[in-house]
């Protein structure tokens, strides 16, 4: 029986060559681009595979109409145009091509750095307008300058490699970057603040998450060197554009090179009115080779799926086998919440994750649970790109060792999951269980016994066990009109370290202010 493949966005013909030349499978490839949503919905029931780029919006409505669809391929990195939840519910595998545009993005970033350093766009424009302004466009060399790389994943590492070829010094920040990894890459490393203080050029290469939105903000600009140059070829929103505009106007920032902005198309953005800014219309992955590469990667995954039942770059979770669902599925949400919570207890790179299963759980195949829990841990820094299928792969790529431990002995609960994160300097753990009639509960954070419903907005506070600490926090939250739903407190010894864990109705945005209060030394706002 033929496998029907619909290509609904323009793709490189060379990229889909693996599909065109396939002999073992009977493939019927239909290219029909520019379809309106209603048109796609009307024909999608006839296809086994949908292959898209960014133009086609694969909504829940379209997926629900896809009676025979088995796989959606996204020829690119992001999958914002695909409803992953709807695809997963329907048992449809979604694959993408996360590595296909790495080289192109790194090269474009390098080109932007050089163009910014030597005023190339403005010098060219001046020449085209009949002027010979040699003195006006005196630039700076890259040699012996320091490049700060915020986000040291695939693209960040490639940019650093090229910068070192230009004899630049490199300092990097990444939540998964350790001293050993930095030494191996031949770069210095530190916090975002450390990078900001010493870098002459700063380029960002993080995903856009709640934790990275506006991470380059007014406070960070204030500690940068005078005359710093900023490059963003990653995602609009990582840099606070209002703060960048003010920093350029004040002279703190000598120039900025932007391939992305918060709103696209960004024609008319006031940053483009500044002569210190150069920009391109989101061209980071726009090379012939990258367009071909991402299509080849997805094409090969399609062939692998129908030949072997496996794919290299899955983005969502395939259906859990039915014989396993009844046994372990109730713990999926618990593992995910424990993973998310424990990931917020440290800002240091994680070396090792130990997951302890106690009670009846020890009798089951818990690998799906482990994947789900690792997904929860990594989501904080990698975003929704992490899923149950690729979590172990991404952990391995970031040199995080994952260990499973089982014990049929359960000390206080019929079943429990304990997740322990190990860094170079600290160890943190969170324990949870399912209670009849109450659902998922967190029962231990580090060495403190608690009873927490892992839902909504959580405020985690470490403080010195002194009278008035709880009242102070309650008053400060009341002043901000933030209502406390529940509060848990715990201490190791009288007068020693203690914790407060509060469920609140709204996101707490003034964490730094709480940290400044007497006897409070750690505050984390967590959304589960």
Long-range contacts (C-beta under 8 A, 24 or more apart in sequence): 1-26, 2-26, 2-27, 2-28, 3-27, 3-28, 3-48, 3-49, 3-306, 4-28, 4-30, 4-46, 4-47, 4-48, 4-49, 4-68, 5-29, 5-30, 5-47, 5-48, 5-49, 5-50, 5-51, 5-302, 6-30, 6-32, 6-43, 6-44, 6-47, 6-49, 6-50, 6-51, 7-31, 7-32, 7-33, 7-51, 7-52, 8-32, 8-33, 8-35, 8-40, 8-50, 8-51, 8-52, 8-55, 8-56, 9-33, 9-51, 9-52, 9-53, 9-54, 9-55, 9-56, 9-75, 10-53, 10-55, 11-51, 11-53, 11-75, 11-291, 11-295, 12-288, 12-291, 12-292, 12-295, 14-292, 14-295, 14-296, 15-75, 15-291, 15-292, 15-293, 15-294, 15-295, 15-296, 15-298, 15-299, 16-51, 16-295, 16-299, 17-296, 17-299, 18-296, 18-299, 18-300, 18-303, 19-299, 19-302, 19-303, 22-303, 24-307, 25-303, 25-306, 25-307, 37-61, 37-62, 41-65, 44-69, 49-73, 49-302, 51-75, 51-298, 51-302, 52-81, 52-82, 54-78, 54-81, 55-81, 56-81, 57-81, 58-82, 58-83, 58-87, 59-83, 59-86, 60-85, 60-86, 63-87, 63-90, 63-92, 64-90, 66-90, 66-92, 70-305, 71-95, 71-302, 71-305, 71-311, 73-298, 73-299, 73-301, 73-302, 74-298, 74-315, 75-100, 75-291, 75-294, 75-295, 75-297, 75-298, 76-100, 76-101, 76-285, 76-294, 77-101, 77-285, 77-294, 79-315, 82-315, 84-315, 84-316, 84-384, 84-387, 87-316, 88-316, 88-317, 91-318, 91-319, 92-316, 93-305, 93-311, 93-314, 93-316, 93-318, 94-314, 94-315, 94-316, 95-298, 95-301, 95-302, 95-305, 95-311, 95-312, 95-313, 95-314, 95-315, 96-298, 96-313, 96-315, 97-293, 97-294, 97-295, 97-297, 97-298, 97-313, 98-154, 98-313, 98-385, 99-154, 99-297, 100-285, 100-290, 100-293, 100-294, 100-295, 100-296, 100-297, 101-284, 101-285, 101-287, 101-290, 101-293, 101-294, 102-154, 102-155, 102-158, 103-158, 103-289, 103-290, 104-284, 104-285, 104-286, 104-287, 104-289, 104-290, 105-155, 105-158, 105-233, 105-284, 105-285, 105-290, 106-155, 106-158, 106-159, 106-161, 106-162, 107-162, 107-287, 108-233, 108-259, 108-280, 108-283, 108-284, 109-155, 109-159, 109-203, 109-205, 109-231, 109-233, 109-259, 109-284, 110-159, 110-162, 110-163, 112-231, 112-233, 112-257, 112-259, 112-278, 112-280, 113-142, 113-147, 113-163, 113-201, 113-203, 113-229, 113-231, 113-257, 114-142, 115-257, 115-278, 116-201, 116-229, 116-231, 116-255, 116-256, 116-257, 116-278, 117-141, 117-142, 117-201, 117-229, 121-278, 122-275, 122-278, 142-166, 142-167, 142-168, 142-201, 143-167, 143-168, 144-168, 144-169, 145-169, 145-200, 145-201, 146-170, 146-171, 146-198, 146-199, 146-200, 146-201, 147-171, 147-199, 147-200, 147-201, 147-202, 147-203, 148-172, 148-173, 148-195, 148-196, 148-198, 148-199, 148-201, 148-202, 148-203, 149-173, 149-187, 149-195, 149-203, 149-205, 150-174, 150-192, 150-195, 150-202, 150-203, 150-204, 150-205, 150-206, 150-215, 150-216, 150-238, 151-204, 151-205, 151-206, 151-207, 151-234, 152-176, 152-177, 152-185, 152-187, 152-189, 152-205, 153-205, 153-206, 155-205, 155-234, 156-203, 156-205, 157-185, 159-203, 159-205, 160-185, 160-187, 168-201, 171-195, 171-198, 171-199, 174-206, 174-349, 175-347, 175-349, 175-380, 175-381, 176-349, 176-350, 176-381, 176-398, 176-399, 176-400, 177-349, 178-349, 178-351, 178-399, 178-424, 179-424, 181-349, 181-399, 192-216, 192-220, 193-220, 193-223, 196-220, 196-221, 196-223, 196-224, 197-223, 197-224, 197-225, 198-225, 199-224, 199-225, 199-228, 200-225, 200-227, 200-228, 200-229, 201-228, 201-229, 201-230, 201-231, 202-228, 202-229, 202-230, 202-231, 203-230, 203-231, 203-232, 203-233, 204-231, 204-232, 204-234, 204-238, 204-239, 205-233, 205-234, 206-234, 206-235, 206-238, 207-234, 207-235, 207-382, 207-383, 207-385, 208-234, 208-235, 208-236, 208-237, 208-238, 208-383, 209-380, 209-381, 209-383, 210-527, 211-380, 211-381, 212-238, 213-237, 213-238, 214-238, 214-239, 214-240, 214-243, 216-240, 216-243, 216-244, 217-243, 218-243, 218-246, 218-247, 221-246, 221-247, 221-252, 221-253, 222-252, 224-252, 224-253, 226-251, 226-252, 227-251, 227-252, 227-253, 227-254, 228-252, 228-253, 228-254, 229-253, 229-254, 229-255, 229-256, 229-257, 230-255, 230-256, 230-257, 231-256, 231-257, 231-258, 232-256, 232-257, 232-258, 232-259, 232-260, 233-257, 233-259, 233-260, 233-284, 234-260, 234-284, 235-260, 236-260, 236-261, 236-262, 236-263, 236-264, 236-266, 237-262, 241-269, 241-271, 244-271, 245-270, 245-271, 245-274, 248-274, 248-276, 248-277, 249-274, 259-283, 259-284, 260-284, 313-390, 314-387, 314-389, 314-390, 315-385, 315-387, 315-389, 315-390, 316-387, 316-389, 317-387, 317-388, 317-389, 318-389, 320-368, 324-364, 324-365, 324-368, 327-364, 328-361, 328-364, 328-365, 328-366, 328-368, 328-369, 330-434, 331-361, 331-369, 331-415, 331-417, 331-434, 332-368, 332-369, 332-372, 333-440, 334-417, 334-432, 334-433, 334-434, 334-440, 334-454, 335-369, 335-370, 335-372, 335-373, 335-376, 335-417, 335-419, 335-432, 336-372, 336-373, 336-375, 336-376, 337-376, 337-432, 337-440, 337-442, 337-454, 337-455, 337-528, 338-373, 338-376, 338-417, 338-419, 338-430, 338-431, 338-432, 338-442, 338-454, 339-372, 339-373, 339-374, 339-375, 339-376, 339-377, 339-378, 339-379, 339-419, 340-376, 340-377, 340-379, 340-380, 340-526, 340-528, 341-430, 341-442, 341-445, 341-454, 341-458, 341-526, 341-528, 342-377, 342-419, 342-420, 342-421, 342-428, 342-429, 342-430, 343-376, 343-377, 343-378, 343-379, 343-380, 343-381, 343-421, 344-380, 344-460, 344-524, 344-526, 345-421, 345-428, 345-430, 345-445, 345-446, 345-460, 345-524, 346-421, 346-423, 346-426, 346-428, 348-423, 348-424, 348-425, 348-426, 349-423, 349-424, 350-377, 350-398, 350-400, 350-421, 350-422, 350-423, 351-399, 351-400, 351-401, 351-422, 351-423, 351-424, 352-400, 352-401, 352-402, 352-403, 352-421, 352-422, 353-377, 353-395, 353-400, 353-401, 353-402, 353-403, 353-419, 353-420, 353-421, 353-422, 354-403, 354-405, 354-419, 354-420, 354-422, 355-402, 355-403, 355-404, 355-405, 355-417, 355-418, 355-419, 355-420, 356-405, 356-406, 356-407, 356-416, 356-417, 356-418, 356-419, 356-420, 357-404, 357-405, 357-406, 357-407, 357-415, 357-416, 357-417, 358-406, 358-407, 358-408, 358-409, 358-410, 358-411, 358-413, 358-415, 358-416, 358-417, 358-418, 359-408, 359-409, 359-410, 359-413, 359-414, 359-415, 359-416, 360-408, 360-410, 360-414, 360-415, 361-406, 361-415, 361-416, 361-417, 362-406, 362-407, 362-408, 363-408, 366-404, 366-406, 367-404, 369-417, 370-402, 370-404, 373-417, 373-419, 374-402, 377-419, 377-421, 412-443, 413-443, 416-443, 418-444, 445-490, 445-499, 445-501, 446-499, 447-492, 448-490, 448-491, 448-492, 448-498, 448-499, 449-490, 450-488, 450-490, 450-499, 450-501, 451-488, 452-486, 452-488, 452-501, 452-503, 453-486, 453-503, 454-528, 455-503, 455-528, 456-485, 456-503, 456-504, 456-505, 456-527, 456-528, 457-503, 457-504, 457-505, 457-506, 457-507, 457-508, 457-525, 457-526, 457-527, 458-501, 458-502, 458-503, 458-504, 458-525, 458-526, 458-527, 458-528, 459-500, 459-501, 459-502, 459-503, 459-504, 459-508, 459-523, 459-524, 459-525, 459-526, 460-499, 460-500, 460-501, 460-522, 460-523, 460-524, 460-525, 460-526, 461-499, 461-500, 461-501, 461-502, 461-514, 461-520, 461-522, 461-523, 461-524, 462-497, 462-498, 462-499, 462-520, 462-521, 462-522, 462-523, 463-497, 463-498, 463-499, 463-500, 463-519, 463-520, 463-521, 463-522, 464-495, 464-496, 464-497, 464-498, 464-519, 464-521, 465-491, 465-493, 465-494, 465-495, 465-496, 465-497, 465-498, 466-495, 466-519, 469-498, 469-500, 469-519, 469-520, 470-500, 472-517, 472-520, 473-500, 473-502, 473-514, 473-520, 476-513, 476-514, 476-517, 477-502, 477-504, 477-508, 480-508, 480-510, 482-506, 482-508
